[in-house]
Amino acid sequence: MDDNLAEVKAIWKAVQMFVASRWAPIKVILESDSTNTIKWVLVLSFAWNLRFIIIQIEYFKATINSWEIVKIPRLANDVADSLAKAEV
């Protein structure tokens, strides 16, 4: 699986779990080490093969009171990166 797809899927799963949780009314801060992923989620400018996932993320974002997505250094994201690649 390519890194960008893994990052997008990880955000998709995180947003799904957050919306279903009791913390949904609270602000969520999403972190990613992928500039592309952040751009796709914020601007809705994405590769055609990510269309379904990005539209799902957008739907879930609309149900969250407050959210933010921030760029973090790749070195600070090793564990999450490994989990995303393993599709956990």
C-alpha positions in Angstrom: 0.0 0.0 0.0 1.3 3.4 -0.8 2.2 5.8 2.0 -0.4 8.4 1.0 -3.2 5.8 0.9 -2.2 4.5 4.3 -2.3 8.0 5.8 -5.7 8.8 4.3 -7.1 5.4 5.5 -5.7 6.1 9.0 -7.4 9.5 9.2 -10.6 7.9 7.8 -10.6 5.2 10.6 -9.7 7.8 13.3 -12.5 10.1 12.3 -15.0 7.2 12.2 -14.0 6.1 15.7 -14.1 9.6 17.0 -17.6 10.3 15.7 -18.9 7.1 17.2 -17.3 7.9 20.6 -18.6 9.8 23.6 -15.9 12.4 22.8 -17.5 13.5 19.6 -18.7 16.8 21.0 -15.1 17.7 21.9 -12.5 19.2 19.6 -10.4 16.6 17.8 -6.9 17.4 16.5 -5.7 15.0 13.7 -2.0 14.7 13.1 -0.2 13.6 9.9 3.3 13.6 8.6 2.0 13.8 5.0 1.6 17.2 3.4 -0.4 15.6 0.7 -2.9 14.0 3.1 -3.4 17.3 4.9 -3.9 19.1 1.7 -6.4 16.5 0.5 -8.4 16.7 3.7 -8.4 20.5 3.9 -8.8 21.6 0.3 -10.6 18.5 -1.1 -8.0 18.3 -3.9 -7.1 14.6 -4.2 -6.3 11.8 -6.5 -9.4 10.1 -8.1 -8.7 6.8 -6.4 -9.1 8.4 -3.0 -12.5 10.0 -3.8 -14.6 7.6 -1.8 -12.5 7.9 1.4 -12.1 11.6 1.2 -15.8 12.1 0.7 -16.4 9.9 3.8 -14.0 11.9 5.8 -15.7 15.1 4.7 -19.1 13.6 5.8 -17.8 12.7 9.2 -16.0 16.1 9.6 -19.4 17.7 9.2 -20.7 16.0 12.3 -17.7 17.1 14.5 -18.1 20.3 16.4 -14.5 21.4 16.1 -11.5 19.7 14.3 -8.1 20.5 13.2 -5.4 18.7 11.2 -1.8 19.5 11.8 1.6 18.5 10.2 4.0 16.7 12.5 7.6 15.6 11.7 7.9 12.0 10.4 10.3 11.1 13.1 7.6 11.9 15.7 5.1 9.7 13.9 7.0 6.3 13.6 4.5 4.2 15.5 1.4 5.7 13.8 3.1 5.3 10.4 3.8 1.7 11.1 0.2 1.0 12.2 -1.1 2.8 9.1 1.0 0.7 6.8 -0.1 -2.5 8.6 -3.7 -1.3 8.1 -4.4 -1.6 11.9 
